Amino acid sequence: MKNLFKMTTLLAAAALVLTGCDCFKKMAKDPSAIKVSATPEVLTLNNGKIAVDIKAEIPAKYFDKKASLKVTPVISFEGGLVAGETVLLQGEKALSNGIVVQNGEKMTINRHAEFAYQPAMQKCELQLLVEVKCKSGKCKEFTLVNANTGALPTKEQAAILAKGGDAAIALKKEFGKTIAKGLNTLQKDLDFAEAMQVEANNYKNVTTHVVKADILYKINSSNVTKKAVKGEQFDALKESVDANNANDRASQSVYVNGYASPDGPENFNDKLSAKRSKSGLKAIEKLLKDSGLNIDAAAYGEDWEGFQEAVAASNIEDKDLILQVLKMYSSSAEREKEIKNMSSVFKTLKTEILPQLRRAQVVNSADITGKTDAEMVALINGGKVAELDLEELLHIAAVNSEVAQTALEYASKTYNDARAYNNLAVVYAQAGNYDAALAALDKAAKAGDKSAELSNNYALVYLAKGETAKAEQYAKGGDAQTKALVAAAKGEYAAAAKGLSGYNAAIAQVQEGNLAAAKKSIASDNSAKADYLRAVIAAKEGNLNEAKSQLKSAIAKDSALAAKAKNDVNLEAIK
């Protein structure tokens, strides 16, 4: 919407007061003739810049042929003044190098101005500063005039302007003509850090540890020799049983599975596997007699599954053909017949594979319950973070924000883990420490992270820093949400809203004027920031009581929002 400001032409008024600047007297006869407008009439922050289009309409036979004037747009705010590009206008006979305004023609002048955003600009105005010049008189050189009254600076004011400093800035603001007031900084409320992604961990509250040992038998035999239950396998088995018994977080079961190699009659092998399960059980009960465990036993007949695994893991010639036979035939007899027909490899199978399958397999399966979340938090708060392993650290950081930074800083330093660095970057970014976040992401990349999460997070941190061009490069390898947030940062709100959800979608929808959609996007969000945005929406709709109510709720949840509201042009109606 364009709000036209009928203003005294910046030096038309001056001509009435400055008798020494004769070229402006004629221009001052109709001060309302020049119309100046600013679009948008409420300044808007976009991609780290404040951009505005300024339009001046000069009627025919108005601009003095000998007049020259400089018009400079400025952003005026508490503590500062930032100037944009100056426009020089001149009459047909003026000795300047500006835009020539033909006296006999109506003329429209359009200029685009951009200013780099500074946090102090939260509450600001767009003003025009005007300098005038004539061929003769007091304004032989460009002289700053009061654009509101047309008056030349007094000697005292001229001295202040010449000296510079805060007093000069204050006087320039007084001399400036305001054509737009307020700055919409809603784009700054986009929560880029919230959209960052943590990488998954492998933590399990209950982990299963399995230890196996094979009691091997001679062909067609079920007798267990003394040698058969000795060696490293059985030492490890007994150690695991003892360790689990000593661990109050462990629940274990030991069982014996009897098998027969898949050669010979199937009925015979079924009976043989049963005998082996019984003899194996006796041998293991003796070995683990002090464990206090009840050991189970079962028989599984011919071990075709074990046969397939052993062949697949071997270097036997024609193993692929053997495996194909197993797929083609389900009958044990047919499988055995076809394999025996491969006389070239059957001898190898008899010596290398089948003896491994004449066994009773002993399995110790233990479920180990890990530390509770409360226990992990207590260890971290008690200075005992070293008692947690990597996966525990990644897990507790993901579920408890209060200890996340401590857990991840320790994990990243101790394990040099890419996931820890990435997730630490998320924590830093959510705290507003974007440089630290970037440093952590760099370490994640150095540690070998090539995940989509890393690309997304790089893009989002750069967006939070206002470096949209860099963000856009990383967003090429990111997901749809990250690309949408890049679009939002560039002010492409309609496109952005399509790829976003929740709070960030609502920001984009408000910016594009779709207030109904914005309300739906945050309907289930009860956070302080969502309440604040609802206050903005209500104010824009003219529902001031609702706006006040939502703002009150937002401040009750987050007191810092009170200071934000004081300078928010979107809430001007309820101040």
Helices and strands as residue ranges (DSSP letters): E 3-6, H 12-17, G 22-24, G 27-29, G 31-33, E 35-39, E 43-46, E 49-58, E 68-77, E 80-83, E 87-90, E 99-100, E 107-116, G 119-122, E 124-133, E 143-145, H 155-163, H 166-175, E 177-181, E 183-184, G 186-189, G 193-195, E 206-216, G 226-229, H 232-246, E 250-260, H 266-287, E 296-302, H 304-312, H 319-328, H 332-341, H 343-348, I 349-353, H 354-357, E 359-369, H 373-381, G 385-387, H 390-399, H 401-415, H 418-430, H 434-446, H 452-464, H 468-475, H 480-489, H 493-498, H 502-511, H 515-521, H 528-541, H 544-557, H 561-566, G 569-574
